[in-house]
Amino acid sequence: MNKPWLILEKQGTAFAELDPATQQEMVRACSVMVKAHALRLKAKLPNHIDFEELLSAGSLGLMEALYKYDPASENRFETYADKRIKGAMLDELRKMDWLSRGMRQKIKKLESAMQIWEAKHGAMPSHEQLASITGYPLREVARCMEALENQFCLDIDAIEDTTRFHLSSDPFTQPFNQAAQHEIIDKLGRLIEQLPHKEALVLSLYYTEELNMREIAQVLEVTEGRVSQLHSQAIKKLREKFSTAYGSIA
């Protein structure tokens, strides 16, 4: 069977009730989901983050999904497992604090330098100018800005995944996957529209135009540090709105 987890959905059998051979087959088949999530996430992270640690966290999320999945819930197992796997990996990243204390201090110094430069010159400083101001090597400036970009992507991913999970859990939209996807976009769009203009624009440029943080900074004619600040404010407000509308956010 290409998708052995369909036993859980169609036969209404709990994972714990299956024989060991079927359980092993299901875990092997589902491990593809874990690896796919780990690869996508690793591409957004610094090199020092161990791929195996992501796999390990994702595997724990998978096992939790297998044992806790309720066949009577009308949720598709794949949707439920995706949420658990990705959530477990994000939780692991939060625990390990993949931005070191030294990196955070450098980022704060860079953000401060960018804000001062922007206020004085009315334009964004280049990486070369930031290196000159802070005394950091150009390579280190680029590394810090990449870390900001990675955090931007991870936070957006966490919110998008949570929204998709809650909407697909709705028994009225579950049979209509395409309609559910449109509803995800519509609901997310309505929440973003409630944000202040610049915060909404930062998220819209990311979602709709697929621009990265530096490109968004160029469009808005502000520093990357300011984009990061707007992003953080927007994420905080969206999390509050999402918690009210859909419950807690992973």
Secondary structure by P-SEA (a helix, b strand, c coil): cccccccccccccccccccaaaaaaaaaaaaaaaaaaaaaaaaaccccccaaaaaaaaaaaaaaaaaaccccccccaaaaaaaaaaaaaaaaaaaaccccaaaaaaaaaaaaaaaaaaaaccccccaaaaaaaacccaaaaaaaaaaaaaaaaaaaaaaaaaaaaaaaacccccccaaaaaaaaaaaaaaaaaaccaaaaaaaaaaacccccaaaaaaaacccaaaaaaaaaaaaaaaaaaaaacccccc
